[in-house]
Amino acid sequence: MVKSDIEALTKKHPGLTHSDDRKVLSHVQREQDDWILNTIMIEDCEVPFQFKRKKLYQKLKGARVNLTYYPDIQKVAGMNFEIMKIVRIRIS
């Protein structure tokens, strides 16, 4: 996806945010139903980023990534937690 495609996507969907060259501090993968749920933590951000895939993803710890995401709320044990749902992730 080129820069103009990203700009068009974020303009079409105002809730989307795009970040370039962000460092991944941790990356955890776990099975959830028929999916693999990936959770990553990004440097200088306290909110977890999540995305699902059908297969395991490469290890991202220490990598720099480009992300397109939107904020979401996840309910755990009756409490709401803020997360970021990743729509697109690419290694920088």
TASUL-V262717 format. One record per residue. N is the residue number from 1. RES is the residue in one letter. PSI is psi in radians with two decimals (NA if undefined). OMEGA is omega in degrees with one decimal (999 if undefined). D_CENTER is the distance of its C-alpha to the mean C-alpha in whole Angstrom. Layout:
# TASUL-V262717
n=N res=RES psi=PSI omega=OMEGA d_center=D_CENTER
n=N res=RES psi=PSI omega=OMEGA d_center=D_CENTER
This chain:
# TASUL-V262717
n=1 res=M psi=2.21 omega=179.2 d_center=16
n=2 res=V psi=2.91 omega=-176.6 d_center=19
n=3 res=K psi=-0.74 omega=-178.9 d_center=18
n=4 res=S psi=-0.60 omega=176.6 d_center=20
n=5 res=D psi=-0.71 omega=179.4 d_center=18
n=6 res=I psi=-0.76 omega=178.5 d_center=15
n=7 res=E psi=-0.72 omega=178.5 d_center=18
n=8 res=A psi=-0.73 omega=179.8 d_center=19
n=9 res=L psi=-0.80 omega=-179.6 d_center=16
n=10 res=T psi=-0.48 omega=176.5 d_center=15
n=11 res=K psi=-0.68 omega=-179.5 d_center=19
n=12 res=K psi=-0.63 omega=-179.9 d_center=19
n=13 res=H psi=1.59 omega=-173.2 d_center=16
n=14 res=P psi=-0.41 omega=-179.9 d_center=17
n=15 res=G psi=-0.26 omega=-178.6 d_center=14
n=16 res=L psi=2.54 omega=175.3 d_center=11
n=17 res=T psi=2.53 omega=177.0 d_center=11
n=18 res=H psi=2.32 omega=177.8 d_center=10
n=19 res=S psi=2.37 omega=178.9 d_center=10
n=20 res=D psi=2.58 omega=169.8 d_center=12
n=21 res=D psi=0.85 omega=178.7 d_center=13
n=22 res=R psi=2.39 omega=-176.7 d_center=11
n=23 res=K psi=2.29 omega=179.4 d_center=12
n=24 res=V psi=2.13 omega=178.9 d_center=10
n=25 res=L psi=-0.65 omega=177.5 d_center=13
n=26 res=S psi=2.69 omega=-179.2 d_center=12
n=27 res=H psi=2.11 omega=-179.5 d_center=11
n=28 res=V psi=2.39 omega=177.1 d_center=12
n=29 res=Q psi=2.32 omega=177.2 d_center=13
n=30 res=R psi=2.66 omega=-179.2 d_center=15
n=31 res=E psi=2.43 omega=175.7 d_center=17
n=32 res=Q psi=1.82 omega=-173.0 d_center=16
n=33 res=D psi=-2.18 omega=-180.0 d_center=19
n=34 res=D psi=0.16 omega=-175.0 d_center=19
n=35 res=W psi=2.83 omega=169.4 d_center=15
n=36 res=I psi=2.04 omega=178.8 d_center=13
n=37 res=L psi=2.13 omega=179.3 d_center=11
n=38 res=N psi=2.26 omega=176.3 d_center=8
n=39 res=T psi=2.22 omega=178.1 d_center=7
n=40 res=I psi=2.61 omega=173.0 d_center=7
n=41 res=M psi=2.36 omega=-176.4 d_center=9
n=42 res=I psi=2.49 omega=177.9 d_center=9
n=43 res=E psi=2.39 omega=179.2 d_center=13
n=44 res=D psi=0.45 omega=177.5 d_center=15
n=45 res=C psi=2.25 omega=-176.9 d_center=12
n=46 res=E psi=-0.09 omega=-176.9 d_center=13
n=47 res=V psi=2.32 omega=178.0 d_center=10
n=48 res=P psi=2.59 omega=177.1 d_center=8
n=49 res=F psi=2.36 omega=-177.2 d_center=4
n=50 res=Q psi=2.57 omega=170.8 d_center=5
n=51 res=F psi=2.72 omega=-179.9 d_center=5
n=52 res=K psi=2.57 omega=174.8 d_center=9
n=53 res=R psi=2.81 omega=176.9 d_center=12
n=54 res=K psi=-0.45 omega=-178.9 d_center=15
n=55 res=K psi=2.88 omega=175.1 d_center=16
n=56 res=L psi=2.56 omega=179.2 d_center=15
n=57 res=Y psi=2.79 omega=178.7 d_center=13
n=58 res=Q psi=2.71 omega=179.0 d_center=14
n=59 res=K psi=2.26 omega=-175.5 d_center=14
n=60 res=L psi=-0.10 omega=-177.6 d_center=12
n=61 res=K psi=2.20 omega=-180.0 d_center=13
n=62 res=G psi=-0.21 omega=-179.0 d_center=15
n=63 res=A psi=2.79 omega=172.7 d_center=13
n=64 res=R psi=2.30 omega=-174.5 d_center=13
n=65 res=V psi=2.74 omega=170.4 d_center=10
n=66 res=N psi=2.29 omega=-174.3 d_center=9
n=67 res=L psi=2.49 omega=167.1 d_center=6
n=68 res=T psi=2.19 omega=-170.6 d_center=7
n=69 res=Y psi=2.95 omega=173.8 d_center=6
n=70 res=Y psi=2.66 omega=-180.0 d_center=8
n=71 res=P psi=2.60 omega=179.8 d_center=10
n=72 res=D psi=2.93 omega=177.4 d_center=11
n=73 res=I psi=2.33 omega=177.1 d_center=14
n=74 res=Q psi=2.26 omega=-179.2 d_center=14
n=75 res=K psi=2.14 omega=179.1 d_center=18
n=76 res=V psi=2.13 omega=178.8 d_center=19
n=77 res=A psi=0.72 omega=177.3 d_center=23
n=78 res=G psi=0.02 omega=179.7 d_center=23
n=79 res=M psi=2.52 omega=178.4 d_center=21
n=80 res=N psi=2.33 omega=176.9 d_center=18
n=81 res=F psi=2.37 omega=177.7 d_center=15
n=82 res=E psi=2.34 omega=174.5 d_center=13
n=83 res=I psi=2.94 omega=173.3 d_center=9
n=84 res=M psi=2.14 omega=178.0 d_center=6
n=85 res=K psi=2.10 omega=-179.1 d_center=5
n=86 res=I psi=2.23 omega=176.7 d_center=3
n=87 res=V psi=-0.61 omega=-178.0 d_center=7
n=88 res=R psi=2.35 omega=177.3 d_center=7
n=89 res=I psi=2.36 omega=178.1 d_center=7
n=90 res=R psi=2.51 omega=174.8 d_center=10
n=91 res=I psi=2.33 omega=-178.5 d_center=12
n=92 res=S psi=NA omega=999 d_center=14
